[in-house]
Amino acid sequence: MYFTGPVIHLPFLSRQFLRNVYGTQPFIEYCKKRRIPFKQRAGDKLGWRDLRRWTAAIGQLSADRRAQMELELAMANELAGRDANEHLIEAAAEGDVPPESVPAGVPLVLWFLLRHPDVFREVFLHYESREVDSWRSGRAPTSVELPDTKAAAAALGDVVRRFFGGRQGAARLIAAEVHQFPDALCFVARIAGRLRFEESFTKGRRSIRKGLRSTRLVVFAYYPDTGMILFKSDLRSRERATTLFHLLGKAALGVRVSCDTHAFDLELLKWPFHPLPDAADVEMVRVKSLHLRYPARAGRRQLKLETLESDEPAAMDALLRAHVGDRALTQLRVSHAELQVRLREKLGRRSHTIQLWPDRSSLGHTPLGDRLRACLKRWGITRA
């Protein structure tokens, strides 16, 4: 059944996002400082007319101001979870934290964005590096002389726009930023996706259609001391991701960069894999799940084997013997794996999951991520 009605082109931010921030003091201050003509009263709830007012207010902004606003609010939305909120508070100087009147979630993030933008952006970089199914790695020469950040942002933004525009028509670059941290250069860009319509009803039971745009995030971080590069995008194709990686490296650093397209030897995990603990606090290491792919001539079928969180270290060995066998294993290739590492910590035991693909992993540039990455190298999973 098809419903007709007015089409409301909201920005990529959802109604749920606006409901969470509307009438909070940080969002009121944000709109005032960014000169967004959107009046609110503290404590008010979001109404249907407020959605129309927000759309009208955004339409009055110039293209540059709207792009900056959308990028900032999208980054704030990424840090709305409890873990990210606590990360912001821990990164703040002692005594310089939001008052109790500031609600948790996006309002707390906006408080930091307005008062401590450096803390906000640095936590965003480190928090993004913890996201699963995200990061590819690569190398560049150490201590590369970095370009002017404004020029770099323009060059990198142009690369992203042209790259995604080739497949998606005239891809709209929402915004691009380059941030210089003490230990890294970080580039963040957002591209608007295609318009998607959702149908719903008003309180008066009148059907409406809402136009929403999804966004895709691209992050490129360079660490001059080690030459490490971390790259995040939602591209599924290894070839396209590698191409974008090289284009961004050339535009950002002016040098040739190498992408680890075969970073991990996952074939080792098909056979009994029981490495020795890395340190005294490592209680257990085991293969938690495996995705085994048949050759192309067999239609690229996949076999997925998953064990429970509480299973013994040899659980995967038992599954492989029962359902696959040594002869079939020689024909299958590992396309994805999960390792479970259980550590003894001050508050007890805690399990950490490492997700691995042949060309990328879930490990970002955090102290724990660096440590687990070193473990993979000692266990022979990381290729030389």
C-alpha positions in Angstrom: 0.0 0.0 0.0 1.4 3.4 -1.0 0.8 6.5 1.2 0.8 10.0 -0.2 1.6 13.1 1.8 4.1 15.8 2.3 7.7 15.0 1.8 9.8 16.3 4.7 13.6 16.4 3.8 15.2 16.1 7.2 19.0 16.2 7.5 20.8 12.9 8.1 20.1 13.4 11.9 17.1 11.3 12.9 14.1 12.5 14.9 15.4 10.3 17.8 18.7 12.3 17.9 16.8 15.6 18.1 14.5 14.2 20.7 17.5 13.4 22.9 19.1 16.8 22.6 16.1 19.2 22.2 15.6 21.6 25.2 19.0 20.6 26.8 21.3 23.5 27.8 24.3 22.2 25.7 22.2 22.0 22.5 20.7 25.4 23.1 24.2 26.8 23.5 25.4 24.9 20.5 22.7 26.4 18.3 23.5 29.9 19.7 27.2 29.7 19.1 26.9 28.2 15.6 24.2 30.9 14.8 21.5 28.3 14.0 18.1 30.1 14.2 16.4 27.4 16.2 14.7 28.7 19.3 14.2 26.3 22.3 13.2 26.6 25.9 15.1 24.5 28.4 13.3 21.4 29.4 10.8 21.4 26.5 10.1 18.2 24.6 10.4 17.9 20.9 7.1 18.3 19.0 6.1 17.7 15.4 6.3 21.4 14.5 9.8 21.6 16.0 11.0 19.1 13.3 9.7 21.5 10.6 11.3 24.4 12.4 14.6 22.5 12.6 14.5 21.7 8.8 13.7 25.4 8.1 16.6 26.6 10.3 19.1 24.3 8.6 18.0 25.5 5.2 19.0 29.1 6.2 22.6 28.1 6.7 25.3 28.4 4.1 26.7 25.2 2.5 29.9 25.5 4.5 28.2 26.2 7.9 25.7 23.4 7.4 28.5 21.0 6.4 30.5 21.9 9.6 27.4 21.5 11.7 26.4 18.1 10.3 30.0 16.8 10.8 30.2 18.0 14.4 26.8 16.6 15.4 27.5 13.3 13.6 30.8 13.0 15.5 28.9 13.8 18.8 26.4 11.1 18.0 29.2 8.6 17.7 30.3 9.4 21.3 26.8 9.2 22.7 27.2 5.8 24.4 28.1 5.3 28.0 31.6 4.0 27.4 32.4 7.1 25.2 30.8 9.4 27.8 33.0 8.0 30.5 36.1 8.3 28.2 35.4 12.0 27.8 35.1 12.5 31.5 38.3 10.6 32.3 40.2 12.6 29.6 39.1 15.9 31.1 41.2 17.8 33.7 40.4 17.2 37.3 37.4 19.3 38.4 36.6 20.4 34.8 33.7 18.1 34.0 30.1 18.8 33.2 27.7 19.6 36.0 25.1 17.1 37.1 22.4 19.1 35.3 23.9 18.0 31.9 22.2 14.8 30.8 24.3 11.8 29.6 24.5 11.0 26.0 24.8 13.6 23.2 24.2 16.6 25.5 27.3 15.7 27.5 29.3 15.3 24.3 28.1 18.7 23.1 29.2 20.2 26.4 32.8 19.0 25.7 32.6 20.1 22.1 31.8 23.6 23.1 34.2 24.0 26.0 37.0 21.5 25.3 37.1 20.9 21.5 40.6 19.3 21.7 39.5 16.8 24.2 36.4 16.0 22.2 38.3 15.4 18.9 41.1 13.4 20.6 38.6 11.1 22.3 36.7 10.7 19.1 39.8 9.5 17.3 40.7 7.0 20.1 37.1 5.8 20.5 36.6 5.3 16.8 39.8 3.1 16.8 38.0 0.7 19.2 35.1 0.1 16.8 34.8 -3.5 15.5 34.9 -4.3 11.7 36.6 -1.1 10.8 40.3 -0.7 10.7 42.8 -1.5 7.9 46.4 -0.9 8.5 49.4 0.3 6.5 52.8 1.9 6.6 54.4 5.2 5.5 57.8 6.7 6.1 58.3 8.0 9.6 58.4 11.7 10.4 56.9 12.9 7.1 56.6 16.7 7.0 52.9 17.3 7.4 51.1 19.9 5.2 48.9 22.8 6.3 45.8 21.3 7.8 43.4 23.5 5.8 45.0 22.6 2.5 45.1 18.9 3.5 41.4 18.9 4.4 40.5 20.4 1.0 42.7 17.9 -0.9 41.5 14.9 1.1 37.9 16.0 0.8 38.3 16.3 -2.9 39.7 12.7 -3.1 36.8 11.3 -1.1 34.2 13.2 -3.1 35.6 12.1 -6.5 36.1 8.5 -5.3 32.5 7.9 -4.0 31.0 10.1 -6.8 32.3 7.6 -9.4 29.9 4.9 -8.1 27.1 6.9 -6.5 26.7 9.7 -8.9 27.3 13.2 -7.5 28.3 12.2 -4.0 27.8 15.0 -1.5 30.7 15.6 0.8 29.1 16.7 4.1 32.4 17.9 5.6 36.1 17.1 5.9 38.5 18.0 8.8 42.1 17.4 9.5 43.3 17.5 13.1 46.9 17.5 14.3 47.4 15.7 17.6 50.7 15.2 19.5 51.1 11.7 18.2 48.9 11.6 15.0 47.4 13.4 12.1 43.8 12.5 11.7 41.5 13.1 8.7 37.7 12.6 9.1 35.2 12.9 6.3 31.5 12.2 5.9 29.7 11.5 2.7 25.9 11.7 2.4 24.2 8.6 1.1 21.2 8.3 -1.1 17.8 9.7 0.0 15.7 7.1 1.7 12.0 7.5 2.4 10.2 6.2 5.4 6.4 6.3 5.9 4.7 6.9 9.2 1.7 8.6 10.7 1.2 11.8 12.7 -0.7 11.9 16.0 -3.7 12.8 13.9 -3.3 9.6 12.0 -2.3 11.4 8.8 0.2 9.6 6.7 3.5 11.3 5.9 6.7 10.5 4.1 10.1 11.5 5.6 13.2 11.8 3.5 16.3 10.6 5.4 19.9 10.4 4.3 22.4 7.9 5.7 26.0 8.9 5.9 29.3 7.0 5.5 32.4 7.8 7.5 36.0 7.8 6.3 38.9 8.1 8.9 42.6 8.2 8.0 45.1 8.5 10.8 48.9 8.7 10.5 51.4 8.2 13.4 54.7 9.9 12.5 56.8 8.2 15.2 56.1 4.7 13.9 54.9 5.3 10.4 51.7 3.4 11.2 48.5 4.3 9.2 45.0 3.3 10.3 42.2 3.5 7.8 38.4 3.1 8.4 35.6 3.0 5.9 32.6 0.8 5.2 33.9 -0.4 1.9 33.4 -4.1 1.5 35.6 -4.5 -1.6 39.3 -5.0 -0.7 40.3 -3.6 -4.1 38.3 -0.4 -3.7 39.4 0.0 -0.1 43.1 -0.3 -1.1 42.6 2.2 -3.9 41.1 4.8 -1.6 43.9 4.1 1.0 46.6 4.9 -1.6 44.7 8.0 -2.8 44.3 9.4 0.7 47.9 8.6 1.6 49.2 10.5 -1.5 47.0 13.5 -0.9 47.6 13.7 2.9 51.3 12.9 3.1 52.6 13.4 -0.4 54.4 10.1 -0.3 53.7 6.5 -1.4 52.0 4.4 1.3 51.7 0.6 1.6 48.5 -1.1 2.5 48.5 -4.4 4.4 46.2 -6.3 2.0 47.3 -9.6 3.4 48.1 -8.6 6.9 47.1 -11.8 8.7 47.7 -15.5 8.0 44.4 -16.9 9.2 45.1 -20.4 7.7 47.0 -21.2 10.9 43.7 -21.2 12.8 42.2 -24.1 10.8 44.5 -26.4 12.7 45.0 -26.8 16.5 45.9 -23.3 17.7 46.9 -23.1 21.3 49.6 -20.4 21.8 51.4 -19.8 25.0 50.1 -16.9 27.2 51.8 -13.5 26.4 52.2 -12.6 30.1 51.2 -13.6 33.6 47.8 -11.9 33.4 46.8 -13.8 30.2 44.6 -16.6 31.4 43.4 -18.1 28.2 43.7 -17.7 24.4 41.4 -19.6 22.0 39.7 -19.6 18.6 36.1 -18.5 19.2 34.7 -18.6 15.7 35.8 -19.3 12.1 34.2 -18.6 8.7 35.5 -21.0 6.1 35.0 -20.3 2.5 34.9 -22.8 -0.4 36.7 -22.1 -3.6 35.1 -20.1 -6.3 34.4 -23.2 -8.4 32.1 -24.4 -5.5 30.0 -21.2 -5.6 31.9 -19.4 -2.8 29.7 -21.1 -0.1 30.7 -20.5 3.5 30.8 -22.6 6.6 30.5 -20.7 9.9 31.6 -22.4 13.1 31.0 -20.5 16.4 31.6 -21.6 20.0 30.2 -20.3 23.3 31.9 -17.7 25.4 32.3 -20.2 28.2 33.7 -23.1 26.0 37.0 -24.7 26.6 40.1 -23.8 24.5 39.8 -27.0 22.4 36.1 -26.4 21.5 36.9 -25.2 17.9 39.1 -28.3 17.4 36.2 -30.5 18.2 33.9 -28.7 15.9 36.3 -28.9 13.0 36.9 -32.7 13.5 33.1 -33.3 13.8 31.9 -31.2 10.9 34.8 -30.7 8.5 37.7 -33.1 8.7 41.3 -32.7 7.6 40.7 -33.5 3.9 38.0 -30.9 3.5 40.1 -28.3 5.4 42.7 -28.3 2.7 40.2 -26.9 0.3 38.6 -24.3 2.6 40.1 -20.8 3.2 39.5 -18.8 6.4 37.7 -15.5 5.5 37.1 -14.4 9.1 38.1 -15.4 12.6 37.5 -14.4 16.2 40.0 -14.9 18.9 39.0 -14.7 22.6 41.7 -13.5 25.0 40.8 -13.6 28.7 42.9 -11.4 31.0 43.1 -11.1 34.7 42.4 -7.5 35.8 42.0 -5.7 39.0 38.2 -6.2 39.1 38.4 -9.8 38.0 38.6 -11.6 34.7 37.6 -10.0 31.4 37.4 -11.4 27.9 38.5 -9.5 24.9 37.5 -10.5 21.3 39.9 -9.9 18.4 38.1 -9.9 15.0 40.4 -10.8 12.1 40.1 -10.7 8.3 43.0 -11.4 5.9 43.4 -7.6 5.4 42.1 -6.0 8.5 41.3 -6.3 12.2 39.2 -4.8 15.0 42.4 -3.5 16.8 42.8 0.2 16.9 45.7 2.4 18.2 45.0 2.0 21.9 47.2 0.6 24.6 45.2 -2.7 24.7 45.1 -2.8 20.9 48.8 -2.3 20.6 49.4 -5.1 23.1 47.1 -7.6 21.4 48.6 -6.7 18.0 52.0 -7.6 19.4 50.6 -10.9 20.6 49.4 -11.7 17.1 52.8 -11.1 15.8 54.4 -13.4 18.4 51.8 -16.1 17.7 52.7 -16.0 14.0 49.3 -14.7 12.7 50.7 -11.3 11.6 52.6 -11.7 8.4 56.1 -10.3 8.2 
